[in-house]
């Protein structure tokens, strides 16, 4: 089944993530690299593979659902030409496919305990590395029990050596696959944006927020530059 009714141009890292066949896929990329757009396209693909079932999409906080996830998801739906219905009371989208409907629930990871009881075909967490731990991820995995794919995925900017680094790079588990993207891979970004990052961020931050690499950010911009010789 085609992903969309119209062609949707994807950068290479977006394409690799959207079409990954791994059970647990991650897109780790720099600022402005198109992570959330790829995340929403991946969700739309899961809808087509699980008509009549439920998909859950989450952000670390509810304002991020409202301000980032919803507008990006609706933009992808419009650009792809899909019909949909939206119910504000439970933040739910019904996506029209030729073989039926698929429901997309949007939730905040702040209330992940309320996901208990859901039966999901697939699900994803955007900006997952902003979470303090993996509890929301584990709750999501526990809900995957009613559908054709039963897979989960994340997209995020790397935020140091935390749980995303552990699961997808340091201690890679069976079924986990990481796709890395760079800010500069997004040809549509204004050059001024990239130049601003290079002018205002040091080398360590650029590796994380421009190149999508996991680096040590736990001690902050002051302490990771500290040396006994120079200070």
C-alpha positions in Angstrom: 0.0 0.0 0.0 1.3 3.4 -0.9 2.1 5.7 2.1 0.2 8.6 0.7 -2.1 9.5 -2.1 0.3 12.0 -3.3 4.1 11.8 -3.4 5.7 13.1 -0.3 9.4 14.1 -0.7 11.5 12.8 2.2 15.1 13.4 3.1 17.2 10.2 3.3 17.1 10.0 7.1 13.3 10.5 7.1 12.9 7.9 4.4 15.0 5.3 6.3 13.0 5.9 9.5 9.6 5.9 7.9 10.2 2.7 6.0 12.2 0.9 8.7 11.1 -2.7 9.2 12.5 -2.9 12.7 10.1 -3.5 15.5 11.5 -0.5 17.5 12.8 2.3 15.3 14.4 5.6 16.4 15.1 8.7 14.5 17.8 10.7 16.4 18.6 14.0 14.6 19.6 17.6 15.0 17.4 20.6 15.3 15.3 21.4 12.3 16.0 18.1 10.6 12.4 17.2 10.1 12.0 14.7 12.9 8.4 15.4 13.9 7.3 15.4 10.2 8.9 12.0 9.7 7.4 10.9 13.0 3.9 11.8 11.7 4.4 10.2 8.3 5.5 7.0 10.1 2.3 7.2 12.2 0.2 7.6 9.1 1.9 4.6 7.6 1.0 2.6 10.7 -2.6 3.7 10.3 -2.7 2.2 6.8 -1.3 -1.1 8.1 -3.7 -1.3 11.0 -7.1 -0.1 9.7 -9.8 -0.5 12.3 -7.2 -0.3 15.1 -5.7 2.3 17.5 -2.4 4.1 17.3 -1.0 6.2 20.2 1.3 9.2 19.6 2.8 11.0 22.6 4.9 14.0 23.5 6.7 14.7 26.9 4.2 17.4 27.8 0.6 18.3 26.8 1.7 21.8 25.5 4.0 19.9 23.1 1.0 17.8 21.9 -1.0 21.0 21.2 1.8 23.2 19.8 4.0 20.7 18.0 2.4 17.3 17.3 -1.1 18.3 16.3 -0.2 21.0 13.8 2.5 18.9 12.2 0.2 15.8 12.0 -2.6 17.9 10.4 -0.1 19.4 8.0 1.0 15.9 6.9 -2.6 14.8 6.5 -3.5 17.8 4.3 -0.3 17.4 2.2 -1.0 13.7 1.8 -4.6 14.2 0.8 -6.2 12.0 3.5 -9.6 12.6 5.0 -9.9 12.7 8.7 -12.2 13.5 11.7 -11.0 15.1 14.9 -12.6 14.8 18.3 -11.3 17.4 20.8 -12.7 15.8 23.9 -10.2 13.0 23.8 -7.7 14.4 21.3 -8.4 11.7 18.8 -8.1 11.6 15.0 -9.9 9.1 12.7 -8.0 8.6 9.5 -9.9 7.4 6.4 -8.3 4.6 4.4 -9.8 2.6 1.6 -10.1 -0.4 3.8 -11.5 1.4 6.8 -10.7 3.9 9.6 -7.8 4.0 12.0 -7.8 5.9 15.3 -4.9 8.1 16.4 -4.8 9.0 20.1 -2.5 11.9 21.2 -1.3 11.9 24.8 1.2 13.4 27.1 3.8 11.3 28.7 3.2 13.2 32.0 0.1 11.0 32.4 1.4 7.7 31.0 -0.2 5.7 33.8 -3.5 6.5 32.2 -2.5 4.5 29.1 -3.2 1.4 31.1 -6.0 -0.6 29.6 -5.5 0.7 26.0 -5.1 -1.9 23.3 -2.9 -0.5 20.6 -1.6 -1.7 17.2 1.4 0.7 17.2 2.6 3.9 19.0 5.4 6.5 19.1 6.9 9.1 21.4 8.3 12.3 19.9 11.2 14.1 21.6 11.6 11.0 23.7 15.0 11.9 25.1 13.4 14.8 27.0 11.8 12.2 29.3 13.7 11.5 32.6 13.4 7.8 32.2 11.9 4.9 30.1 8.7 4.4 32.1 6.4 5.9 29.4 8.2 3.8 26.8 7.7 0.6 28.8 4.0 1.5 29.3 3.6 2.0 25.5 5.2 -1.4 24.8 2.8 -3.1 27.3 -0.2 -1.7 25.3 0.9 -3.2 21.9 -1.5 -6.2 21.7 -4.2 -5.5 19.1 -3.1 -5.0 15.5 -1.1 -6.2 12.6 2.2 -4.6 13.3 2.6 -4.2 17.1 5.6 -1.9 16.8 6.7 1.3 18.5 9.0 4.2 17.4 10.5 7.4 18.7 12.0 10.6 17.3 14.2 12.9 19.3 17.1 15.3 19.5 19.8 13.6 21.6 20.0 14.9 25.2 23.1 13.1 26.5 23.7 9.6 27.7 20.2 8.7 28.9 17.8 5.9 28.2 17.5 6.5 24.5 21.3 6.2 24.2 21.3 3.1 26.2 18.5 1.3 24.2 19.5 2.3 20.7 23.3 2.8 20.8 25.1 1.7 24.0 23.3 -1.6 24.7 21.3 -2.2 21.5 18.5 -4.7 22.1 16.9 -7.1 19.7 14.6 -5.3 17.2 16.0 -1.9 17.9 17.2 0.2 15.0 18.6 3.8 15.0 18.5 6.2 12.1 20.6 9.4 12.5 19.9 12.7 10.8 21.8 16.0 10.6 20.3 19.5 10.6 22.2 20.3 7.4 20.5 17.4 5.6 17.3 19.5 5.6 17.9 21.4 2.3 14.8 23.6 3.0 16.2 25.3 6.1 17.5 28.9 5.7 21.3 29.1 5.8 21.0 31.7 8.5 19.5 29.2 10.9 22.4 26.8 10.6 25.0 29.6 10.8 23.3 30.9 14.0 23.7 27.5 15.6 27.4 27.3 14.6 28.1 30.8 15.9 26.4 30.4 19.3 27.0 26.7 20.2 30.3 25.1 21.2 31.6 22.0 19.5 30.0 19.6 22.0 26.5 21.1 21.6 26.9 21.2 17.8 27.6 17.5 17.8 24.3 16.9 19.6 22.0 19.5 18.2 23.4 19.8 14.6 24.7 16.3 13.9 22.4 14.2 16.1 25.2 12.6 18.1 25.0 11.4 21.7 27.5 13.5 23.8 27.9 14.1 27.5 25.5 17.0 28.4 24.8 16.0 32.0 27.2 18.6 33.6 26.0 21.5 31.4 27.9 24.0 29.2 30.1 25.2 32.1 31.3 22.0 33.6 32.0 19.9 30.5 34.5 22.6 29.4 36.2 22.7 32.7 39.9 21.6 32.9 42.3 21.8 35.9 45.0 23.2 33.6 43.0 26.1 32.2 40.7 26.9 35.2 
